[in-house]
Amino acid sequence: MDADVYITDFKYGNDKCAEDLSGISDYSEIIRRNHEIAYESGDMIIRHLVLPNHVECCSKPIIKWIFNNLGLDVVLNIMSQYKPVYKASEHSDIFRLPTMDEVDEVVSYAETLGFVNLI
């Protein structure tokens, strides 16, 4: 049974950040494979939570990968709601809210690549 719309989360742009912040190995391979499978099966809304200090290493590489591999038809939900809770205090780079400049930079980058389906 196929879904009409897949709502996915794409959090990290590389394995180092996934391992350091969430203890996840092979994140990139698995998340990219799963997004490709979902894309082939139906429409997509891809959610990305902007993390403070992770625009260059995570947000931009994610958006570039989506552009190169899934195209401009997907809907991108670029979210600014990150809150430094739980174990965030163990990681000085994410122990604050993302700034509006960081969020705006990610949105601007997506627009520069040609994404128009932005939430």
C-alpha positions in Angstrom: 0.0 0.0 0.0 1.4 3.4 -1.0 0.9 6.6 0.9 -0.3 9.7 -0.9 2.2 11.9 0.9 5.3 11.0 2.8 6.3 13.4 5.6 10.0 12.8 6.4 12.6 14.3 8.7 16.2 15.0 7.4 18.2 16.2 10.4 22.0 15.9 9.7 24.0 16.6 6.6 26.8 14.3 7.4 27.7 11.2 9.5 30.0 13.1 11.9 27.2 15.4 13.2 24.8 12.4 13.4 27.3 10.4 15.4 28.4 13.3 17.7 25.0 14.6 18.5 22.7 11.5 18.4 25.1 8.6 18.4 23.9 7.4 15.0 26.3 5.7 12.6 25.7 5.4 8.9 23.0 8.1 9.1 23.7 9.6 5.6 23.5 6.3 3.8 20.3 5.2 5.5 18.4 8.5 5.4 19.3 9.1 1.7 18.2 5.6 0.7 14.9 6.1 2.6 14.2 9.4 1.0 14.9 8.0 -2.5 12.4 5.2 -1.8 9.8 7.5 -0.5 10.3 9.9 -3.5 9.7 7.0 -5.9 6.5 6.1 -4.1 4.6 9.4 -3.7 4.7 13.1 -3.0 6.9 14.3 -0.2 7.2 16.9 2.5 10.7 16.9 3.9 11.1 18.6 7.3 14.5 20.0 8.3 15.1 21.4 11.7 17.8 24.1 11.6 20.3 23.5 14.3 22.4 26.3 15.7 26.0 26.3 14.3 25.1 23.6 11.7 24.1 25.6 8.6 27.2 24.9 6.6 27.7 21.3 7.7 24.1 20.1 7.9 21.4 22.4 6.4 23.1 23.4 3.2 24.4 19.8 2.3 20.9 18.4 3.0 19.2 20.9 0.7 21.9 20.4 -2.0 21.5 16.6 -1.8 17.7 17.0 -2.1 18.2 19.3 -5.1 20.6 16.9 -6.8 18.8 13.7 -6.1 15.1 14.4 -5.6 14.6 17.7 -7.5 12.5 20.7 -6.9 9.1 19.0 -6.8 9.4 18.1 -3.1 8.0 20.4 -0.4 10.7 21.6 2.0 9.6 22.5 5.5 12.5 24.4 7.0 11.8 24.6 10.7 13.2 27.0 13.3 11.6 25.5 16.4 14.8 23.8 17.7 15.0 24.1 21.5 18.1 23.0 23.5 16.6 20.4 25.8 17.5 16.9 27.1 21.2 16.4 26.4 21.8 19.5 24.4 23.8 21.0 27.3 26.5 18.3 26.6 27.1 19.9 23.2 28.1 23.6 23.3 27.4 24.0 19.6 23.7 23.3 19.9 23.1 24.7 23.4 21.2 27.7 22.1 18.3 28.6 19.8 19.0 29.0 16.1 19.2 32.7 15.2 16.9 34.2 12.6 20.0 34.9 10.5 20.7 31.1 10.5 17.2 30.2 9.5 17.0 33.0 6.9 20.4 31.8 5.4 19.0 28.2 5.0 15.7 29.5 3.4 17.7 31.8 1.1 20.0 29.0 0.1 17.0 26.8 -0.8 15.4 29.6 -2.8 18.7 30.2 -4.6 18.7 26.6 -5.8 15.2 27.1 -7.1 13.0 25.6 -4.5 9.6 27.3 -4.4 7.6 24.7 -2.4 8.9 26.0 1.0 7.0 26.0 4.3 
